[in-house]
Amino acid sequence: MAHVTRAKNSNPIMALSWTPGGRRLLTGNQEGEFTLWDGTDFSFELIMSAHDVSFRCMEWSHNSNYLLTADAGGNIKYWSPSIAPVRSLDSHGGQPVHGLSFSPSDTRFVSCGDDSTVRVWDWARGEEERSLEGHLWDVKCCEWHPRSSVIASGSKDHLAKLWDPRIGGTSSQLATLYGHKNTVTKVSWNNNGNWLLTASRDQLIKLYDIRTMKEMASLRGHHKEVTSMAWHPLYETVFASGGMDGTLLYWNVGPGGYETPAARVPFAHDMAVWDMEWHPSGSVLATGSNDRQTKFWARNRPGSTSGPAGVDDVGVGSGSSSGNGKGSNVITGNHGSDGKLTGIEEKSTVVSPIAPITSVTPPSLPFDDDDDDEDDESSTNSSSSDDSEDGEVRSDEMELGNHVGIVIGRRGATIISMQRATGTKMRVDQVRRVLLIEGTKGRIATVKRRVGALLERVSSDFEQSRSGGGGGGEGMGHGGIGTMMSMSSGGSGGTDTSKLLLPTSTGAAGVYGPAGV
């Protein structure tokens, strides 16, 4: 099963971490706020201001006595287990700090940032000991070896490096890994101390054995850049990864093949998965995303045959139902007396039974907007009627001409909103200029009807602006759909086309939220 939580007035989730023992989950958002969630019933507990700017990372000490956090302004803070501030440090010349990691003894920690340096700090004195220099661009990630004096880092210069933290300057470099062709976004040591994972914007995950300094595997499965990953705390060969497109993948790199993911969860989030972490028991995976939601993923219930195939083989999973034979990506947790989780807004959905792991049907999330127009209601009713007669998933396409950007929307907002509301899978082929649609016959018809109405209105407004009808079309030439939602204020000739889009609600607010790092 999976639980989804989202605090009111929420912001993109940039970092998260389970508290020692796993009783609570701590998340940090783009406004610099802590949010505390109960790890048992996933209810909201606390929200408090922590940083003046956006969170970038957080890390608990091995002895569980302190928490480190860092933000986009170069500020590093110490926190007690009760989330009380202890100390504040300014670092990396005010540049964003992307990574923090404690040494095995907790006497030191390492940080990395956009000033192209990796810095080693004395924990007790709160002073910088040395700066490790060698990367040629922003350093996006770093992690201390679980048992040795070795630090791994990844940078925008496409390189991953290994460092000796006892030596400063460029001479501290132990090795350089040239496996990626784009920014190295994440590095992660396995608990066995022998394996190192590196993830990149080139959509690849590399597995290295540092005993031989050779690449063990190149893992292909993501279709966008890899933004997060986490090793399972108990199963040495299992880890999860998240991508810029919201996809969640489970991997097993043990004997028997590991070039492809053991399980795939498309549409796990609507936008980039910025951070993830396993519960200390290994039973739950928490993910935080740019869509402003925190989700909790767990393996199938005993005896359940739903969910992606192969999940139980590696001891992890996602998607399960309560005995109805259908998968469920989002279901509720324990409730209060009023039937609601305190402080959170919930969404629930049931998806079609899953056969191969590559053919998961995207969920159709219900919307609670009271301002839905009659066209939306009639379209929904007609598509539901068609689906009851023919539930077969089909593929179709629709020509877009010069309006590709209009359908995609600002940061993909329009196409994501349509997918969520209609339960279809859509993507735009920008070379052929067509919209590719997968869904039932009724839902495909609904999408075509709404997109057609949108494009017809856009073309009409454009013709009016060319003939001197007003200034409303002017804003459209620059912003596409990004300005469409407010076109009525562009001039007397502008037309408010927001009603042509699918109804939005608090559940889809993250679509229009600010972008992450």
ZAMARGU-4260 file (C-alpha; in steps of 0.2 Angstrom, whole numbers, plus 5000, padded with zeros to 4 digits):
<rodrens>
0) 5000/5000/5000 | 5005/5018/4999 | 5000/5033/5009 | 5000/5051/5003 | 5001/5066/5014
5) 5001/5085/5009 | 5001/5099/5022 | 4989/5114/5019 | 4998/5128/5010 | 5012/5116/5006
10) 5027/5119/4996 | 5039/5107/4985 | 5048/5095/4997 | 5066/5096/4994 | 5073/5085/5008
15) 5067/5072/5020 | 5073/5060/5034 | 5066/5048/5046 | 5070/5052/5064 | 5081/5040/5074
20) 5070/5024/5077 | 5058/5029/5063 | 5044/5035/5074 | 5042/5051/5063 | 5047/5058/5046
25) 5054/5075/5045 | 5053/5085/5028 | 5060/5101/5023 | 5052/5112/5009 | 5056/5126/4997
30) 5051/5139/5010 | 5063/5133/5023 | 5050/5125/5034 | 5051/5108/5044 | 5036/5097/5043
35) 5034/5082/5055 | 5024/5067/5051 | 5019/5053/5062 | 5028/5037/5056 | 5013/5025/5061
40) 4997/5033/5055 | 5006/5046/5044 | 4996/5060/5052 | 5002/5078/5052 | 5011/5083/5069
45) 5021/5100/5067 | 5026/5113/5055 | 5040/5126/5060 | 5052/5138/5052 | 5070/5132/5050
50) 5079/5141/5037 | 5076/5158/5028 | 5077/5150/5011 | 5074/5133/5003 | 5080/5117/5011
55) 5093/5107/5001 | 5098/5092/5012 | 5097/5085/5029 | 5107/5071/5038 | 5107/5063/5055
60) 5123/5059/5065 | 5126/5040/5067 | 5124/5041/5086 | 5107/5050/5083 | 5111/5064/5094
65) 5111/5078/5081 | 5103/5083/5064 | 5112/5093/5051 | 5102/5104/5038 | 5108/5115/5024
70) 5099/5128/5013 | 5101/5137/4996 | 5110/5151/5005 | 5125/5142/5011 | 5118/5141/5029
75) 5121/5124/5039 | 5112/5122/5055 | 5114/5109/5070 | 5098/5103/5078 | 5095/5092/5093
80) 5084/5077/5093 | 5069/5087/5099 | 5072/5099/5084 | 5079/5113/5094 | 5092/5124/5085
85) 5109/5122/5092 | 5121/5131/5080 | 5122/5140/5063 | 5136/5141/5051 | 5139/5151/5035
90) 5148/5141/5022 | 5152/5139/5003 | 5152/5158/5001 | 5133/5159/5002 | 5131/5147/4988
95) 5118/5132/4989 | 5124/5117/4999 | 5118/5101/4991 | 5125/5088/5002 | 5129/5084/5020
100) 5137/5068/5027 | 5144/5063/5044 | 5161/5053/5046 | 5159/5036/5054 | 5164/5043/5071
105) 5153/5058/5070 | 5168/5070/5074 | 5168/5077/5057 | 5156/5080/5043 | 5157/5085/5024
110) 5148/5097/5014 | 5147/5101/4996 | 5140/5116/4986 | 5139/5127/4971 | 5156/5135/4974
115) 5164/5119/4966 | 5172/5113/4983 | 5170/5099/4995 | 5173/5105/5013 | 5177/5095/5029
120) 5171/5102/5045 | 5175/5099/5064 | 5159/5095/5072 | 5163/5100/5090 | 5171/5117/5085
125) 5160/5121/5070 | 5175/5126/5060 | 5181/5121/5043 | 5196/5110/5043 | 5200/5109/5025
130) 5193/5112/5007 | 5195/5098/4994 | 5197/5106/4977 | 5197/5097/4960 | 5179/5098/4953
135) 5178/5111/4939 | 5159/5115/4942 | 5145/5115/4955 | 5147/5100/4967 | 5129/5092/4968
140) 5132/5078/4980 | 5144/5070/4993 | 5144/5056/5005 | 5156/5049/5018 | 5161/5031/5017
145) 5152/5021/5031 | 5168/5014/5039 | 5183/5023/5031 | 5191/5040/5028 | 5185/5041/5010
150) 5173/5054/5003 | 5163/5052/4986 | 5157/5067/4977 | 5148/5071/4961 | 5148/5087/4951
155) 5141/5096/4936 | 5157/5093/4927 | 5151/5075/4924 | 5164/5068/4936 | 5162/5058/4952
160) 5178/5059/4963 | 5185/5050/4978 | 5194/5060/4991 | 5205/5057/5007 | 5198/5070/5019
165) 5214/5070/5029 | 5223/5079/5016 | 5218/5096/5009 | 5218/5104/4992 | 5220/5095/4975
170) 5232/5082/4982 | 5217/5074/4992 | 5210/5066/4976 | 5211/5047/4976 | 5202/5043/4960
175) 5190/5050/4947 | 5176/5041/4939 | 5172/5046/4921 | 5156/5035/4918 | 5144/5049/4915
180) 5140/5061/4901 | 5131/5074/4911 | 5129/5081/4929 | 5131/5068/4943 | 5116/5071/4954
185) 5118/5058/4967 | 5132/5047/4975 | 5128/5033/4988 | 5138/5020/4997 | 5132/5003/5001
190) 5132/4998/5019 | 5145/4984/5014 | 5157/4998/5010 | 5162/4990/4993 | 5149/4997/4981
195) 5146/5015/4976 | 5131/5020/4966 | 5132/5036/4955 | 5116/5044/4947 | 5116/5057/4933
200) 5106/5068/4922 | 5111/5056/4908 | 5097/5045/4914 | 5110/5031/4920 | 5114/5024/4937
205) 5132/5017/4938 | 5137/5004/4951 | 5156/5003/4955 | 5166/4991/4965 | 5179/5002/4974
210) 5190/4987/4978 | 5194/4985/4960 | 5189/5002/4954 | 5179/4995/4940 | 5161/4998/4934
215) 5150/4983/4939 | 5134/4988/4930 | 5126/5002/4920 | 5108/5003/4925 | 5096/5009/4912
220) 5077/5012/4917 | 5074/5030/4919 | 5068/5041/4904 | 5073/5057/4913 | 5087/5063/4924
225) 5089/5053/4940 | 5086/5064/4955 | 5086/5053/4970 | 5091/5036/4976 | 5092/5026/4992
230) 5099/5009/4997 | 5088/4997/5007 | 5094/4996/5025 | 5093/4977/5026 | 5094/4970/5009
235) 5111/4973/5003 | 5107/4972/4984 | 5091/4982/4984 | 5089/5001/4981 | 5076/5013/4975
240) 5078/5028/4963 | 5067/5042/4958 | 5067/5053/4942 | 5063/5070/4936 | 5047/5064/4928
245) 5041/5057/4945 | 5045/5039/4941 | 5050/5027/4955 | 5060/5012/4951 | 5066/4997/4962
250) 5082/4988/4958 | 5090/4972/4963 | 5109/4971/4959 | 5112/4954/4965 | 5115/4938/4955
255) 5103/4934/4941 | 5104/4950/4932 | 5102/4968/4936 | 5103/4978/4920 | 5084/4982/4921
260) 5073/4987/4936 | 5064/4974/4946 | 5049/4985/4947 | 5043/5002/4940 | 5030/5014/4947
265) 5026/5027/4934 | 5017/5042/4940 | 5023/5039/4958 | 5023/5058/4958 | 5018/5071/4946
270) 5035/5080/4946 | 5053/5077/4951 | 5056/5066/4966 | 5069/5076/4975 | 5073/5065/4990
275) 5069/5047/4997 | 5073/5037/5012 | 5069/5020/5018 | 5062/5017/5036 | 5076/5010/5047
280) 5066/4994/5047 | 5066/4993/5028 | 5047/4991/5028 | 5042/5008/5021 | 5050/5020/5008
285) 5046/5039/5010 | 5048/5050/4995 | 5047/5069/4993 | 5043/5078/4977 | 5041/5094/4968
290) 5023/5091/4967 | 5022/5096/4986 | 5017/5078/4991 | 5026/5066/5003 | 5022/5048/5000
295) 5025/5032/5009 | 5027/5016/4999 | 5026/4998/5006 | 5027/4980/5000 | 5012/4970/4995
300) 5001/4963/5009 | 5004/4944/5012 | 4995/4934/5000 | 4991/4948/4988 | 4995/4945/4970
305) 4992/4963/4964 | 5006/4976/4961 | 5021/4975/4949 | 5028/4958/4946 | 5044/4953/4954
310) 5042/4965/4969 | 5041/4951/4982 | 5056/4943/4975 | 5067/4957/4981 | 5058/4961/4997
315) 5051/4978/4992 | 5035/4984/4982 | 5023/4997/4979 | 5004/4997/4975 | 4993/4985/4984
320) 4974/4984/4988 | 4963/4979/5002 | 4958/4962/4995 | 4949/4968/4980 | 4961/4962/4967
325) 4966/4979/4961 | 4981/4989/4963 | 4981/5005/4973 | 4994/5019/4972 | 4986/5030/4985
330) 4976/5024/5000 | 4973/5032/5017 | 4981/5028/5033 | 4973/5028/5051 | 4960/5041/5053
335) 4953/5051/5067 | 4936/5052/5074 | 4930/5063/5060 | 4937/5051/5047 | 4951/5063/5041
340) 4969/5064/5044 | 4973/5080/5054 | 4981/5094/5044 | 4982/5084/5028 | 4972/5083/5012
345) 4969/5065/5005 | 4967/5058/4988 | 4962/5040/4985 | 4962/5030/4968 | 4961/5012/4962
350) 4970/5008/4946 | 4967/4993/4934 | 4975/4976/4938 | 4993/4976/4933 | 5001/4963/4923
355) 5019/4967/4917 | 5027/4980/4927 | 5029/4992/4911 | 5010/4993/4908 | 5004/5002/4924
360) 4988/5012/4920 | 4990/5030/4927 | 4978/5033/4941 | 4963/5045/4938 | 4963/5056/4954
365) 4947/5063/4959 | 4945/5082/4960 | 4935/5091/4973 | 4933/5108/4964 | 4916/5115/4966
370) 4918/5126/4951 | 4918/5112/4938 | 4908/5118/4923 | 4894/5108/4914 | 4906/5103/4900
375) 4917/5094/4912 | 4903/5085/4920 | 4895/5079/4904 | 4912/5074/4897 | 4916/5064/4913
380) 4899/5055/4912 | 4900/5051/4894 | 4918/5044/4896 | 4912/5034/4911 | 4898/5027/4901
385) 4909/5022/4887 | 4922/5014/4899 | 4908/5003/4906 | 4905/4996/4889 | 4923/4995/4883
390) 4937/4995/4896 | 4951/4991/4883 | 4966/5002/4883 | 4969/5009/4866 | 4982/5021/4858
395) 4978/5036/4847 | 4985/5052/4842 | 4980/5070/4838 | 4988/5083/4827 | 4994/5098/4836
400) 5002/5108/4822 | 5010/5124/4829 | 5002/5123/4846 | 5013/5110/4854 | 5019/5122/4868
405) 5001/5126/4872 | 4996/5108/4876 | 5012/5104/4885 | 5010/5120/4896 | 5022/5129/4908
410) 5034/5115/4915 | 5022/5102/4908 | 5007/5109/4919 | 4993/5107/4906 | 4997/5089/4900
415) 5000/5083/4918 | 4983/5090/4924 | 4974/5082/4909 | 4982/5065/4913 | 4977/5066/4931
420) 4959/5071/4927 | 4955/5059/4913 | 4965/5044/4918 | 4974/5043/4902 | 4993/5043/4898
425) 4999/5056/4886 | 5015/5063/4879 | 5019/5075/4865 | 5030/5070/4850 | 5038/5087/4846
430) 5046/5081/4830 | 5029/5075/4822 | 5019/5088/4832 | 5006/5076/4838 | 4999/5071/4855
435) 5000/5053/4859 | 4986/5046/4870 | 4984/5029/4879 | 4967/5025/4887 | 4950/5019/4885
440) 4939/5024/4870 | 4928/5036/4880 | 4943/5044/4889 | 4953/5047/4873 | 4937/5055/4865
445) 4936/5066/4881 | 4954/5072/4879 | 4952/5075/4860 | 4936/5085/4863 | 4944/5096/4876
450) 4961/5099/4867 | 4952/5103/4851 | 4941/5116/4860 | 4957/5123/4868 | 4966/5124/4852
455) 4951/5131/4843 | 4949/5145/4856 | 4968/5149/4855 | 4968/5150/4836 | 4952/5162/4837
460) 4961/5173/4849 | 4977/5174/4839 | 4967/5179/4823 | 4958/5193/4833 | 4974/5199/4839
465) 4982/5200/4822 | 4967/5209/4815 | 4968/5222/4829 | 4955/5215/4840 | 4965/5219/4856
470) 4981/5215/4866 | 4975/5199/4873 | 4985/5188/4860 | 5001/5197/4863 | 5005/5189/4880
475) 5002/5172/4871 | 5016/5174/4859 | 5028/5174/4873 | 5022/5163/4887 | 5011/5150/4878
480) 5000/5141/4891 | 5010/5149/4905 | 5001/5165/4902 | 4985/5157/4896 | 4978/5155/4913
485) 4978/5174/4915 | 4975/5180/4897 | 4959/5189/4902 | 4970/5203/4910 | 4981/5204/4894
490) 4970/5216/4886 | 4952/5219/4880 | 4954/5207/4866 | 4960/5192/4878 | 4949/5178/4882
495) 4949/5168/4898 | 4953/5150/4892 | 4955/5143/4910 | 4938/5135/4908 | 4944/5125/4893
500) 4957/5117/4904 | 4952/5102/4916 | 4946/5107/4933 | 4960/5109/4946 | 4960/5107/4965
505) 4971/5107/4979 | 4977/5089/4975 | 4985/5096/4958 | 4992/5112/4965 | 5009/5106/4964
510) 5008/5106/4945 | 5009/5125/4946 | 5021/5126/4960 | 5039/5133/4958 | 5052/5122/4951
515) 5066/5113/4961 | 5084/5114/4960
</rodrens>
